[in-house]
Amino acid sequence: MEEKLKYVHDNPEVYFTQKAKDGGYICPVCGNGSGQSGTGVKLIKGQTFRYKCFKCGTSGDVINFYAAEHHLSNAEAIVQVFKIYGLDYNSKNFDDKARKTVEEVAENLKLANLIAEDIERAAENLKQTNYFQRRGISEEVAVRYGCGFIRGWTHPKKRGDKNVVPSDRVIIPTSKESYVARAVDENNRIPKMKAGASNIFNIDVLKTSKQNVVVVEGEFDALAIIEAGNDAIALGSTTNVDKFLSWLKENKVVPQKPLIIDFDNDDAGKSAEKKLAVGLEKLGIRYFCLSLKVGDCKDQNESLVKFRDEFVGRVKNIHQAIEELKKNLRRSLSDSAKVSKWEKSISNACDAIPTGWKSLDEVLEGGLYEGLYVIPGATGTGKTAFALQMAYQIAAQEKDVLYISLEMGEEEIYERHISRISYQLYGNTTKAKSVHSIIQEKKTVSAAKEQFEKVGLYLRTVCGVGSIDADDIRKIVERYKYELDALPVVFVDYLQILKAHDPHMTDKQAVDYNVLRLKQLSRDFKIPIIALASMNRTSYSDVISMVSIKESGAIEYTSDVCIGLQMSAMDKLVDSAKKQGQKEKAVRELKAKTKRDMQAVILKQRNGPIGGEISFEYCAMFNHFADKGSDGVTVKNFNEATNL
């Protein structure tokens, strides 16, 4: 034993085959030494056969390094290293504790050699069977994946057992040292058997494939998909879901394109599909559940045999099928789906025609960019109406919009959309200004519905009174990205009633925290976030300013743009009214008007001019803002901005 160990120690280059650039060896554990400045594995000073990697800290002789590389005990490593060096071992040289392990390793190595020999022999005998052709698999595909045939096969563990009846089998390798053996006599219903570890067929393709790799149960099902022109892997059994997920995690593999899960339609397949879906989502790996099976066929291979052309067509059109799935997913998760339920609840429908505010876009140098936009305003200035209309206009451009409502429910929001759009369509002739009058305006609402469905496809409303904070919004955005592979423009209505992250926070601390987290969210995902903000009561009858905003500290410093809403006459009112009571009365009179002249004042713009004032006509009855333009004339052609 000592003589053989000395041979290993004297010939490290048999194991340390790669030389590092500075004279040592490339570390087989961490790869140190392969770069420009890596020191690699070097002899420990004063030693003749003990080495150390100064990056990962692994040290010892060849046995120690091999054990660390393959996560083995030293006893297991000795057996395998001796095999590499072409040396025999004697288990008597090990103590009682290690002897059992060594003998077990040796037995496994013997079995692995038999399996490798079977795979090689089977490949040589492939032409002795037409079984693959009967299953629709061409010789070219069978050869590519090392498939073959063995006449009179018995399991490597049972060879020599007189009670075992041999059978003719096709061999499908699942690794260099494992395979699946399937009987070619289908009438005898002999079950398939596995030799070696229960490896997953063709799993390494996930590291390189540029296709949507299909995950199936059986090896012949995977071969059928490969025959049709797409990459596939086979778990071998639904019980291998955990093994598959562990492999993805340990190897840090993220497929280039979403996986396709296509298991059998039985209870085991459906259960495994759900389990795999949950596991993939936790790993951040996107997937789609898509059936490639044709008609009543139980699996993909049967589909290939019975309906070859149709099956091949389905496989080749996987990309189009994914796009259709994404389209259906978008519809099921969007406001288009939700608004239909709302329509039934009031026996009407809602729809809308989006518009554009050119004057505002000009001041904002083209529109919204990445960043946090804050829109403050006193009660009655139409903050929510302004935000809902802006959200709708963005969605009309086929851009995703997420509207977080912390004050109103979905029905109230849809009511405001319908009211505004009805006014855009029919002007003052409509009476659709509340849920009760909307019910009476069936013709108006019906016409609006056709318009809304075009835009509502890109709108998603989430309501949560007192139950959502900025971190919850981040989770919603992350989920949105995962589900639709798209990022939305986010509206938050409104800042001061976002939930405190910590119940012990003061109101100011809660606002500061949520503002900072929203700003971070906008930066991380490169999206605009528009948050409404309330004002101090004492500022209701004053000209709007940054100090007017309730809990304004973090808002003032953190926001990228601040657009204040106020009555156009506020500056004159403040100058003319001598007492606070007179100001408040004058403000009430302005709010009582059906149509109000409003201003959007640019209080802050990090990357643009400030102080600009955009004039609007606000019809509060119908929740509608009309851009008055630079000449003060109300823009009536609202459809022009969206071409709907």
TORMI-402159 format. One line per field, with one value per residue (C-alpha): residue number from 1; x, z, y. Coordinates in steps of 0.1 Angstrom, whole numbers, plus 5000, padded with zeros to 4 digits. Example, Ala and Ser with C-alpha at 12.3 -4.5 7.8 and 13.67 -1.06 7.14 Angstrom:
lumpa = 1:2
c1 = 5123:5137
c3 = 5078:5071
c2 = 4955:4989
% end
This chain:
lumpa = 1:2:3:4:5:6:7:8:9:10:11:12:13:14:15:16:17:18:19:20:21:22:23:24:25:26:27:28:29:30:31:32:33:34:35:36:37:38:39:40:41:42:43:44:45:46:47:48:49:50:51:52:53:54:55:56:57:58:59:60:61:62:63:64:65:66:67:68:69:70:71:72:73:74:75:76:77:78:79:80:81:82:83:84:85:86:87:88:89:90:91:92:93:94:95:96:97:98:99:100:101:102:103:104:105:106:107:108:109:110:111:112:113:114:115:116:117:118:119:120:121:122:123:124:125:126:127:128:129:130:131:132:133:134:135:136:137:138:139:140:141:142:143:144:145:146:147:148:149:150:151:152:153:154:155:156:157:158:159:160:161:162:163:164:165:166:167:168:169:170:171:172:173:174:175:176:177:178:179:180:181:182:183:184:185:186:187:188:189:190:191:192:193:194:195:196:197:198:199:200:201:202:203:204:205:206:207:208:209:210:211:212:213:214:215:216:217:218:219:220:221:222:223:224:225:226:227:228:229:230:231:232:233:234:235:236:237:238:239:240:241:242:243:244:245:246:247:248:249:250:251:252:253:254:255:256:257:258:259:260:261:262:263:264:265:266:267:268:269:270:271:272:273:274:275:276:277:278:279:280:281:282:283:284:285:286:287:288:289:290:291:292:293:294:295:296:297:298:299:300:301:302:303:304:305:306:307:308:309:310:311:312:313:314:315:316:317:318:319:320:321:322:323:324:325:326:327:328:329:330:331:332:333:334:335:336:337:338:339:340:341:342:343:344:345:346:347:348:349:350:351:352:353:354:355:356:357:358:359:360:361:362:363:364:365:366:367:368:369:370:371:372:373:374:375:376:377:378:379:380:381:382:383:384:385:386:387:388:389:390:391:392:393:394:395:396:397:398:399:400:401:402:403:404:405:406:407:408:409:410:411:412:413:414:415:416:417:418:419:420:421:422:423:424:425:426:427:428:429:430:431:432:433:434:435:436:437:438:439:440:441:442:443:444:445:446:447:448:449:450:451:452:453:454:455:456:457:458:459:460:461:462:463:464:465:466:467:468:469:470:471:472:473:474:475:476:477:478:479:480:481:482:483:484:485:486:487:488:489:490:491:492:493:494:495:496:497:498:499:500:501:502:503:504:505:506:507:508:509:510:511:512:513:514:515:516:517:518:519:520:521:522:523:524:525:526:527:528:529:530:531:532:533:534:535:536:537:538:539:540:541:542:543:544:545:546:547:548:549:550:551:552:553:554:555:556:557:558:559:560:561:562:563:564:565:566:567:568:569:570:571:572:573:574:575:576:577:578:579:580:581:582:583:584:585:586:587:588:589:590:591:592:593:594:595:596:597:598:599:600:601:602:603:604:605:606:607:608:609:610:611:612:613:614:615:616:617:618:619:620:621:622:623:624:625:626:627:628:629:630:631:632:633:634:635:636:637:638:639:640:641:642:643:644
c1 = 5000:5028:5047:5016:5009:5045:5040:5010:5030:5059:5037:5012:5010:4988:4961:4972:4972:4968:4998:4993:5010:5034:5047:5022:4990:4955:4934:4908:4886:4883:4901:4928:4957:4938:4938:4965:4975:4963:4989:4973:4983:5018:5039:5038:5072:5094:5071:5076:5041:5017:5002:4980:4957:4960:4926:4902:4924:4924:4956:4971:4983:4966:4942:4930:4925:4906:4884:4876:4869:4844:4831:4843:4859:4896:4888:4865:4891:4919:4900:4892:4926:4942:4920:4932:4968:4962:4969:4953:4943:4938:4909:4928:4950:4921:4907:4873:4855:4869:4869:4832:4832:4861:4845:4813:4831:4850:4817:4802:4832:4829:4792:4800:4826:4800:4774:4799:4808:4770:4766:4795:4784:4748:4758:4778:4746:4721:4714:4704:4670:4644:4627:4637:4623:4591:4589:4594:4631:4655:4689:4706:4690:4696:4733:4736:4724:4744:4714:4718:4706:4716:4703:4697:4703:4703:4709:4746:4738:4720:4745:4752:4719:4702:4668:4669:4655:4673:4654:4662:4665:4672:4696:4692:4722:4714:4750:4784:4777:4739:4712:4676:4669:4635:4623:4616:4589:4560:4535:4552:4548:4582:4589:4618:4648:4675:4712:4733:4722:4688:4702:4681:4683:4701:4702:4734:4717:4703:4737:4740:4706:4692:4658:4629:4639:4610:4609:4590:4587:4599:4631:4613:4591:4623:4637:4604:4607:4644:4633:4609:4636:4637:4658:4643:4652:4635:4632:4627:4601:4579:4597:4628:4615:4635:4666:4662:4657:4687:4708:4697:4706:4739:4751:4737:4721:4696:4683:4686:4649:4619:4615:4584:4568:4548:4541:4515:4479:4475:4473:4511:4520:4497:4511:4547:4540:4528:4558:4582:4565:4568:4605:4614:4597:4618:4649:4638:4637:4608:4586:4554:4531:4524:4510:4526:4505:4481:4445:4440:4476:4489:4524:4547:4561:4527:4519:4550:4541:4504:4504:4540:4533:4510:4533:4564:4544:4535:4571:4583:4557:4566:4576:4542:4525:4544:4534:4498:4502:4517:4489:4463:4481:4482:4445:4436:4457:4449:4421:4404:4395:4386:4364:4342:4333:4327:4304:4283:4279:4261:4247:4269:4303:4332:4357:4377:4395:4430:4442:4475:4485:4510:4517:4527:4549:4566:4575:4587:4609:4590:4572:4580:4614:4629:4624:4599:4572:4552:4518:4506:4474:4447:4414:4392:4419:4413:4446:4431:4412:4444:4464:4437:4436:4474:4475:4449:4468:4500:4482:4467:4502:4504:4527:4520:4505:4501:4477:4480:4448:4450:4418:4393:4380:4380:4344:4350:4380:4361:4332:4356:4371:4336:4324:4354:4353:4316:4322:4350:4326:4294:4303:4276:4249:4259:4248:4272:4287:4280:4273:4236:4235:4259:4233:4208:4233:4234:4241:4269:4286:4283:4301:4328:4334:4346:4372:4383:4391:4418:4435:4425:4446:4476:4461:4462:4446:4455:4435:4446:4433:4459:4475:4503:4537:4565:4580:4548:4547:4581:4569:4539:4563:4586:4556:4544:4579:4579:4544:4545:4582:4573:4578:4549:4547:4535:4509:4505:4474:4486:4518:4505:4483:4509:4512:4540:4568:4571:4541:4563:4571:4558:4538:4569:4591:4566:4564:4602:4607:4582:4594:4630:4619:4598:4627:4649:4623:4622:4660:4663:4637:4643:4606:4586:4567:4540:4529:4501:4505:4482:4489:4489:4454:4469:4480:4446:4440:4476:4497:4511:4548:4571:4565:4527:4532:4523:4555:4574:4610:4619:4595:4613:4648:4641:4616:4628:4598:4571:4540:4516:4479:4461:4433:4445:4432:4451:4478:4452:4431:4460:4468:4433:4419:4430:4419:4422:4384:4380:4406:4388:4355:4369:4384:4351:4334:4361:4356:4318:4322:4314:4344:4375:4405:4435:4472:4499:4529:4564:4577:4607:4623:4657:4667:4646:4632:4610:4583:4564:4526:4504:4467:4439:4401:4390:4354:4350:4316:4332:4367:4382:4412:4415:4448:4441:4472:4496:4469:4445:4420:4407:4419:4388:4402:4413:4416:4444:4471:4463:4450:4422
c3 = 5000:5010:4978:4957:4975:4970:4932:4933:4952:4928:4898:4906:4869:4862:4882:4880:4842:4836:4842:4856:4839:4868:4870:4894:4886:4879:4909:4901:4929:4921:4888:4903:4880:4847:4846:4841:4877:4894:4916:4911:4932:4946:4968:5005:5015:5030:5017:4987:4980:4999:4979:4986:4966:4980:4966:4979:5007:4997:5008:5010:4986:4954:4974:4994:4963:4945:4976:4977:4940:4940:4976:4986:5018:5016:5015:4985:4968:4972:4953:4924:4923:4922:4892:4874:4881:4870:4904:4923:4960:4988:5012:5040:5041:5054:5090:5097:5094:5060:5046:5040:5022:5000:4990:4982:4960:4943:4936:4922:4900:4887:4880:4862:4840:4830:4822:4801:4782:4777:4762:4738:4728:4722:4700:4678:4675:4667:4632:4645:4655:4638:4671:4669:4634:4646:4673:4647:4656:4627:4628:4627:4660:4676:4667:4678:4713:4716:4715:4707:4711:4731:4724:4755:4779:4817:4843:4851:4888:4880:4855:4865:4882:4867:4878:4855:4820:4794:4770:4739:4748:4732:4752:4757:4776:4802:4811:4804:4832:4832:4807:4802:4788:4771:4758:4721:4725:4733:4736:4768:4785:4801:4821:4813:4836:4845:4850:4870:4887:4876:4855:4834:4797:4778:4808:4797:4767:4791:4793:4756:4739:4723:4719:4744:4758:4763:4796:4793:4813:4790:4770:4738:4743:4744:4713:4695:4701:4691:4659:4652:4654:4690:4721:4749:4781:4799:4837:4833:4860:4877:4909:4895:4898:4929:4913:4883:4904:4925:4894:4881:4915:4920:4885:4885:4851:4838:4803:4776:4769:4790:4795:4781:4805:4788:4812:4808:4815:4843:4880:4885:4856:4867:4903:4890:4867:4896:4917:4889:4882:4918:4919:4887:4899:4931:4910:4888:4857:4834:4819:4800:4803:4767:4753:4721:4721:4692:4697:4723:4722:4756:4750:4725:4710:4702:4685:4664:4652:4645:4634:4624:4602:4627:4656:4638:4629:4666:4676:4650:4660:4697:4695:4681:4708:4735:4721:4721:4757:4767:4750:4768:4801:4796:4789:4820:4843:4828:4835:4803:4821:4854:4838:4823:4858:4868:4837:4848:4883:4869:4837:4816:4801:4802:4776:4769:4743:4754:4749:4751:4769:4745:4766:4796:4775:4761:4796:4806:4775:4758:4786:4814:4820:4846:4881:4908:4898:4927:4920:4950:4952:4977:4981:4951:4926:4908:4916:4912:4880:4866:4874:4861:4828:4825:4832:4805:4780:4786:4782:4750:4735:4743:4773:4805:4834:4870:4891:4929:4945:4983:4987:4961:4950:4915:4908:4918:4895:4865:4872:4868:4836:4821:4831:4816:4783:4780:4782:4755:4732:4737:4755:4777:4761:4784:4819:4829:4859:4887:4890:4891:4860:4842:4846:4827:4800:4784:4749:4761:4782:4755:4730:4756:4763:4727:4732:4767:4758:4734:4761:4792:4779:4791:4824:4857:4888:4923:4953:4989:5015:5043:5033:5009:5014:4990:4994:4985:4953:4945:4948:4925:4899:4901:4897:4867:4851:4857:4844:4813:4808:4807:4831:4839:4845:4882:4897:4935:4948:4972:4992:5026:5030:5020:5049:5074:5069:5107:5129:5153:5126:5128:5099:5086:5090:5071:5042:5041:5040:5012:4991:4992:4984:4955:4942:4945:4926:4898:4895:4898:4871:4850:4851:4859:4892:4896:4932:4943:4975:4998:5012:5046:5055:5061:5025:5009:5001:4993:4961:4958:4967:4979:5016:5010:5007:5037:5052:5024:5035:5016:4988:4981:4981:4966:4938:4903:4892:4913:4894:4916:4908:4918:4907:4880:4900:4932:4929:4923:4951:4976:4966:4968:4999:5031:5056:5058:5059:5027:5010:5021:5009:4976:4972:4980:4953:4927:4936:4932:4895:4871:4849:4866:4852:4866:4865:4866:4881:4877:4912:4906:4876:4882:4845:4831:4836:4866:4872:4840:4843:4820:4817:4819:4819:4846:4843:4878:4871:4845:4860:4828:4822:4788:4777:4770:4749:4748:4733:4761:4738:4751:4730:4720:4696:4723:4700:4681:4706:4706:4671:4686
c2 = 5000:5024:5016:5024:5056:5066:5061:5084:5110:5108:5112:5141:5150:5120:5137:5173:5173:5210:5233:5268:5297:5303:5267:5251:5232:5244:5237:5209:5222:5259:5264:5287:5291:5293:5331:5357:5360:5328:5311:5276:5246:5246:5224:5234:5247:5219:5191:5167:5156:5180:5208:5239:5261:5296:5306:5280:5267:5230:5213:5178:5152:5140:5119:5149:5170:5143:5138:5176:5178:5149:5153:5119:5104:5097:5059:5064:5087:5061:5035:5059:5075:5041:5033:5065:5054:5018:5004:4976:4980:4956:4964:4947:4977:4998:4998:4982:5015:5023:4988:4986:5019:5009:4976:4994:5019:4991:4973:5004:5009:4974:4979:5012:4994:4968:4995:5014:4981:4975:5010:5005:4970:4981:5010:4985:4963:4991:4978:4944:4959:4980:4989:5026:5029:5013:5040:5067:5074:5077:5059:5093:5104:5070:5071:5107:5098:5065:5042:5005:4970:4939:4905:4883:4912:4907:4934:4938:4932:4899:4883:4848:4844:4813:4824:4855:4851:4872:4894:4914:4951:4984:5006:5044:5059:5085:5091:5074:5050:5046:5036:5025:4991:4986:4952:4951:4924:4947:4917:4904:4938:4935:4967:4989:4987:5011:5003:5027:5059:5072:5099:5123:5118:5145:5169:5186:5201:5227:5243:5250:5249:5280:5265:5261:5228:5204:5185:5151:5119:5091:5087:5078:5109:5130:5112:5119:5156:5156:5137:5165:5191:5204:5198:5177:5160:5131:5128:5091:5092:5119:5110:5126:5162:5169:5155:5177:5208:5200:5196:5230:5246:5229:5235:5271:5265:5290:5279:5306:5303:5293:5255:5237:5212:5185:5156:5129:5138:5113:5122:5115:5137:5166:5165:5164:5193:5215:5205:5213:5246:5257:5246:5264:5296:5296:5292:5321:5299:5307:5279:5273:5243:5232:5200:5188:5155:5150:5140:5112:5100:5093:5107:5124:5092:5078:5112:5109:5074:5080:5116:5124:5154:5171:5163:5176:5208:5213:5209:5234:5259:5259:5296:5306:5285:5303:5337:5326:5314:5348:5366:5346:5350:5388:5388:5367:5389:5423:5448:5436:5404:5421:5447:5421:5410:5446:5449:5420:5434:5466:5450:5473:5475:5498:5509:5539:5560:5572:5607:5626:5658:5674:5705:5684:5662:5692:5706:5671:5670:5642:5625:5601:5586:5563:5579:5588:5613:5628:5646:5666:5684:5696:5678:5684:5692:5658:5640:5605:5616:5630:5599:5575:5594:5595:5557:5551:5573:5553:5520:5532:5532:5494:5500:5481:5500:5489:5510:5505:5519:5523:5543:5531:5497:5483:5492:5528:5530:5514:5538:5568:5554:5548:5583:5600:5580:5585:5623:5620:5601:5621:5653:5669:5647:5618:5614:5587:5605:5580:5543:5549:5571:5547:5520:5542:5551:5516:5528:5551:5524:5498:5520:5528:5491:5484:5511:5501:5465:5477:5497:5477:5448:5467:5479:5460:5475:5462:5475:5472:5497:5498:5465:5475:5491:5499:5464:5448:5469:5456:5420:5428:5443:5413:5390:5411:5407:5370:5363:5386:5393:5430:5459:5483:5520:5521:5544:5547:5563:5576:5580:5590:5559:5533:5509:5516:5490:5488:5494:5514:5540:5575:5589:5607:5577:5556:5581:5585:5547:5541:5571:5558:5522:5534:5554:5523:5503:5528:5526:5488:5482:5513:5523:5555:5554:5580:5586:5609:5629:5648:5683:5699:5712:5747:5748:5741:5778:5787:5786:5751:5745:5717:5727:5722:5685:5664:5648:5665:5659:5627:5636:5668:5653:5619:5626:5632:5652:5669:5681:5701:5704:5736:5760:5784:5814:5805:5832:5860:5846:5847:5883:5896:5878:5895:5869:5831:5827:5847:5825:5793:5806:5815:5781:5764:5785:5775:5738:5741:5748:5720:5729:5743:5759:5740:5742:5715:5733:5718:5722:5700:5684:5669:5668:5697:5732:5739:5765:5756:5758:5737:5747:5722:5723:5699:5686:5671:5656:5633:5630:5645:5667:5685:5701:5738:5741:5771:5794:5786:5768:5735:5706:5686:5661:5636:5607:5622:5613:5576:5569:5548
% end
